[in-house]
């Protein structure tokens, strides 16, 4: 199968499947679904096919570092959304991501293990600073354009970044794979439709899920040159399933507690 056709078919399939599943359990779990490596994973995979394992390893390290910028972005949106309209929250989140991404440039040369430790620390701090949000399931139906938009944006990012990677370099390509376009669009939509409380729940779920995404990218970045594409992605998937399972359990327990529902068993 031609590489471009594979990108156009595989990426929207992953994003669409996760998006439909995420609609079932409310904003927090929906945010957790969005945080899965549905864009960065395909970007690194296709870079490995197109540019080789060494290039993909550096790109994975850049994407891993990018999770810290996402944490800053989500925290900024959630805090500003409590007291401002979506325009102010969007501006604060975009500025937060840009400042963090610039500050992360030195980290693109660090060992991937060190990058992962710093990223997890940033995510945990952001979770502690995240304002309270119950994330009640909303009676308002999600707009029909939401899932197609996720699929279109994600596929466009994968195709454009993998094509431009030789010019951008591996580290910057990986970092740009973590652009928060989908999350910010969905945050604005959620805030306008359901209010700041559910938006915070959505962003809290997304933020918690970044730990598993960072682990996925760290494992790929640290092992792809030695193990090859198949084995490194397999190990990364195992690590992600374990970590995401733990964060999902915590989110479901927290959501059940806030709604006075039985906790997930």
C-alpha positions in Angstrom: 0.0 0.0 0.0 1.4 3.5 -0.9 2.6 5.4 2.3 0.3 8.3 1.7 -2.8 6.1 1.3 -1.8 4.3 4.5 -1.6 7.6 6.4 -4.9 8.8 5.0 -6.6 5.5 6.0 -5.0 4.6 9.3 -5.0 8.0 11.1 -8.7 8.8 10.8 -9.6 5.3 11.6 -7.7 5.5 14.9 -9.0 9.0 15.8 -12.6 8.2 14.8 -12.7 5.0 16.7 -11.4 6.6 19.9 -13.6 9.6 19.5 -16.8 7.6 19.2 -15.8 5.5 22.2 -15.0 8.6 24.3 -18.5 10.0 23.8 -20.0 7.2 25.9 -18.5 8.2 29.3 -18.8 12.0 29.7 -16.3 14.8 29.3 -13.5 13.5 31.6 -13.3 10.2 29.8 -13.7 11.9 26.5 -10.7 14.1 27.3 -8.7 11.0 28.3 -9.5 9.5 24.9 -8.3 12.6 23.1 -5.0 12.4 25.0 -4.1 9.0 23.5 -1.2 9.2 21.0 -3.5 9.2 18.0 -1.5 11.8 16.1 2.0 11.6 17.6 2.0 7.8 17.4 1.3 7.8 13.6 3.7 10.7 13.0 6.6 8.8 14.7 5.6 5.5 13.0 5.5 7.0 9.5 8.7 8.9 10.2 10.4 5.6 11.0 9.2 4.2 7.7 10.2 7.3 5.7 13.3 8.5 7.5 14.7 5.7 9.5 14.8 4.6 13.2 17.3 7.3 14.3 15.2 10.1 12.9 12.1 8.6 14.5 13.8 8.2 17.9 14.6 11.9 18.0 11.1 12.8 16.8 9.6 10.6 19.6 11.8 12.5 22.1 10.5 15.8 20.8 6.9 14.6 21.0 7.5 13.3 24.6 8.7 16.7 25.6 5.7 18.3 23.9 3.4 16.7 26.5 4.8 19.3 29.0 3.7 22.1 26.7 0.3 20.5 26.5 0.0 20.3 30.3 0.7 24.1 30.5 -1.8 24.7 27.7 -4.6 22.7 29.3 -4.0 24.2 32.7 -4.1 27.8 31.3 -7.4 27.1 29.5 -9.1 25.6 32.5 -8.1 28.3 34.9 -9.0 31.2 32.6 -12.3 29.6 31.5 -13.5 29.8 35.1 -13.7 33.6 34.9 -13.6 34.5 31.2 -15.3 33.7 27.9 -13.9 31.1 25.6 -11.9 33.8 23.6 -9.8 34.7 26.7 -9.3 31.0 27.6 -8.2 30.2 24.1 -5.8 33.0 24.0 -4.3 32.1 27.4 -4.0 28.4 26.3 -2.3 29.2 23.0 0.1 31.6 24.7 0.9 29.0 27.4 1.6 26.3 24.8 3.9 28.6 22.8 5.9 29.8 25.8 6.3 26.2 27.1 7.3 24.9 23.6 10.0 27.6 23.3 11.2 26.8 26.9 11.4 23.1 26.0 13.9 23.5 23.1 16.9 22.6 25.2 15.1 19.4 26.3 15.1 18.1 22.7 18.8 17.2 23.2 18.3 15.5 26.6 18.2 11.7 27.0 14.7 10.5 26.5 14.5 9.1 30.1 15.2 12.5 31.6 12.7 14.1 29.3 10.0 11.6 30.5 10.7 12.3 34.2 10.4 16.1 33.7 7.3 15.7 31.6 5.6 13.5 34.2 6.5 16.0 36.9 5.0 18.9 35.0 1.8 16.9 34.3 1.4 16.0 38.0 1.9 19.6 39.1 -0.6 20.7 36.5 -3.1 18.2 37.8 -2.7 19.6 41.3 -3.2 23.1 40.0 -6.2 22.2 37.9 -9.4 23.8 39.2 -12.2 21.6 40.4 -14.6 20.4 37.8 -17.2 17.7 38.2 -17.6 16.9 34.5 -21.3 16.0 34.6 -22.6 14.2 31.5 -24.4 16.8 29.5 -27.9 16.5 28.0 -26.7 18.6 25.0 -25.8 16.5 22.0 -22.3 16.9 20.7 -22.2 18.6 17.3 -22.2 16.3 14.3 -19.0 18.0 13.0 -16.9 17.1 16.0 -15.7 13.6 15.1 -15.1 14.4 11.4 -13.2 17.5 12.4 -11.0 15.5 14.7 -10.3 13.0 11.9 -9.6 15.7 9.3 -7.3 17.7 11.6 -5.4 14.7 12.8 -4.9 13.3 9.3 -3.8 16.7 8.0 -1.2 17.1 10.8 0.2 13.6 10.2 0.5 14.1 6.4 1.9 17.6 6.6 4.4 16.9 9.3 5.8 13.7 7.8 6.2 15.5 4.5 7.9 18.5 6.0 10.0 16.5 8.5 13.2 16.6 6.4 13.1 20.4 6.5 11.9 20.8 10.1 14.3 18.2 11.6 13.3 15.3 13.9 13.0 17.2 17.2 10.8 20.0 15.9 8.7 17.6 13.9 8.0 15.6 17.0 7.3 18.7 19.1 4.8 20.1 16.5 3.1 16.7 16.4 1.8 17.8 19.9 0.1 20.9 18.6 -3.1 21.1 20.7 -5.4 21.9 17.8 -8.0 19.2 18.4 -8.2 19.7 22.2 -8.5 23.5 21.9 -11.3 23.2 19.3 -13.2 20.7 21.5 -12.5 22.8 24.6 -14.1 25.9 23.0 -17.0 23.8 21.8 -17.5 22.3 25.2 -17.3 25.6 27.0 -19.8 27.2 24.7 -22.2 24.3 24.9 -21.8 23.1 28.5 -19.9 25.7 30.5 -16.6 25.9 32.2 -17.2 23.1 34.7 -17.5 20.4 32.0 -14.7 22.0 30.1 -12.5 21.5 33.1 -13.6 17.9 33.4 -12.7 17.3 29.8 -9.2 19.0 30.2 -8.5 17.1 33.4 -9.1 13.8 31.6 -6.9 14.9 28.7 -4.2 16.0 31.1 -4.2 12.7 33.1 -4.0 10.7 29.8 -0.8 12.6 28.8 1.2 10.4 31.2 0.4 7.3 29.1 1.2 9.2 25.9 4.5 10.4 27.3 5.3 6.8 28.3 4.5 5.6 24.8 6.8 8.1 23.2 9.6 7.6 25.7 9.6 3.8 25.1 9.6 4.3 21.3 12.3 6.9 21.5 14.5 4.8 23.7 14.1 1.5 22.0 13.3 1.9 18.3 17.0 2.0 17.2 17.8 -1.2 19.1 14.6 -3.2 18.7 13.2 -2.0 15.4 9.8 -0.6 14.6 7.5 -3.5 15.4 9.1 -4.5 18.8 9.5 -0.9 20.0 5.9 0.0 19.2 4.7 -3.2 20.7 6.5 -2.5 24.0 5.2 1.1 23.9 1.7 -0.1 23.5 2.0 -2.4 26.5 3.4 0.4 28.6 0.6 2.7 27.5 -2.2 0.2 28.1 -0.9 -0.3 31.7 -0.6 3.4 32.5 -3.7 4.4 30.7 -5.6 1.7 32.5 -4.5 3.1 35.9 -5.4 6.7 34.9 -8.7 5.6 33.5 -9.6 3.8 36.7 -8.7 6.9 38.7 -10.8 9.1 36.4 -13.8 6.8 36.5 -13.5 6.6 40.3 -13.2 10.4 40.6 -16.1 11.0 38.3 -18.3 8.5 40.1 -17.4 10.1 43.4 -18.3 13.6 42.2 -21.6 12.4 40.9 -22.4 10.2 43.9 -22.4 7.1 41.7 -21.0 3.7 42.5 -17.3 3.6 41.8 -15.9 1.5 39.0 -14.9 -1.9 40.1 
